[in-house]
């Protein structure tokens, strides 16, 4: 909503609504939002359809894309895996762009509407590109004339345009949907605050439902009816979801933006760099602070180099304000509280860095593991399971792990241990990392057995005489690991971040996914260039060696994580953490 319009009409709205008005939200006209006619479950539910369709499209494309690239576009195995991981990595990296635009310019409502439309257009174009014969090489295989022709630069270029339009739409809307949903509840109202907690449960359920539909129904449509039909269904579903979302325009509550956290962080870094030669004051009381007492964050001794941003340098720090009076230039002078917010973000980075490798392992589940499945016996009775549908075990492991944890483990902890509500966020992350290591070991053992069967099988067989269900342990283990690490990371980044940087903390979490996919691409390219482990066809590689490499790297990473986790759990007096970090479960959201 337009900020000037909000300010002009805010006073009228406050006078007209009494105690039924939401203090920090407005309606579509810019007036103070009325609880009786805006927000609540009806408004929040309208945004869930967007998230469902986003998961349906993104995961439906990602989990089965490697089979299209190798089987239809005739790309080598390693190159196809890199295309998938680069696509997924870009999708999550662009969440930072979406968050920045939502916080600084567009607002969450417009950001969701615009980028959902971008994703629908990208998915629609992908449906067309997979249907047009000129946009893919001629088929090859038994009975085909001549050798296989790899896709041309033009054909791959069109495919990339479609994929990265989808990535742009995914990244743009993903960082705003959950925040916009929570905007529909008033945190100051106990009843609505409780409903907000239920919203996050349902939000995660819709993510899981969308993924489940993608790896079962949508993958079946792709393999047995046609990819263009499957992608066309996704595009149509997203357009319907956009229509449903826009229908709630008059019902939504809109929050005023407080500016981009990225800009605030940059201001502190620039101000500190400009004053790097200035001697710091001996006492914290000499540093600049402009917030009221109740909103201040106490000064800490950690990262003293950042304190220079709050050192007062007289008139050099000022600029002329709109009223003609001098006022502090935020790029030259920042308050202690602003500096402390940046310090809180800096404290997150060690744990942030040691969780990236998990998502590199996750990337193997939707690339090489799916390609392994294409070579194995997938028959179950008279039905042949689509290779990408094996990831249903992955999604099932996530949902089962979360259900057992919530319904069995947490109540058990409450009954056996006083003041224990289950695992801490750092413990969850550690368990997720351990499970990923075991999952890679299981994957390496399974792949060695599969390669042994491939070596003794007659050439030209459509599938190897080994059951695809041999892959189940790696899907189950890494899926259970994701259930722990996803919830642990999200909880860690939200509870340890400044309250005004919720979007930023979510963006930080999502960048671990992005960098994990990009790291996978880099490792595949490095290993392919330095060894013969990864060849053009998966039956003539040593993929098991690559899995062992990931397992070893993960063990080293786990050791680094344990050091970082111990540092992150130091007493408050050692780290001088500020009290605002300890928020209630409702405030986390």
Buried (B, 14 or more C-beta within 10 A) or exposed (E): BEEEEBEEBBEEBEEEBEEEBBEBBBBBEBBBBBBEEBBBBEBBBBBBBBBBBBBBBBBBBBBBBBBBBBBBBBBBBBBBBBBBBBBBBBBBBBBBBBBBBBBBEBBBBBBBBBBBBBBBBBBBBBBBBBBEEEBBBEBBEEEEEEEEEBBBEEBBEBBBBBBBBBBBBBBBBBBBBBBBBBBBBBBEBEEBBEBBBEBBEBBBBBBBBBBBBBBBBBBBBBBEEBBBBBBBBBBBBBBEBBEBBEEBBEBBBBBEBEEBBBEBBBBBBBBBEBBEEEEBEEEBEEBBBBEEEEEBBEBBEBBEEBBBBBBBBEEEBBEEEEEEEEBBBBBBBBBBBBBBBBBBBEBBEBBBBBBBBBBBBBBBBBBBBBBBBBBBBBEEEEEBBBBBBBBBBBBBBBBBBBEEBEEEEBEEBEEEEEEEEBBBBBBBBBBBBBBBBBBBBBBBBBBBEBBEBBEEBEEEEEBBEBEBBBBBBBBBBBBBBBBBBBBBBBBBBBBBBBBBBBBBBBBBBBBBBBBBBBBBBBBBBEBBEEEEBBBBEBBEBBBBBBBBBBBEBBBEBBEEBBEBBEEBEEEEEEBBBBEBBEBEEBBBB
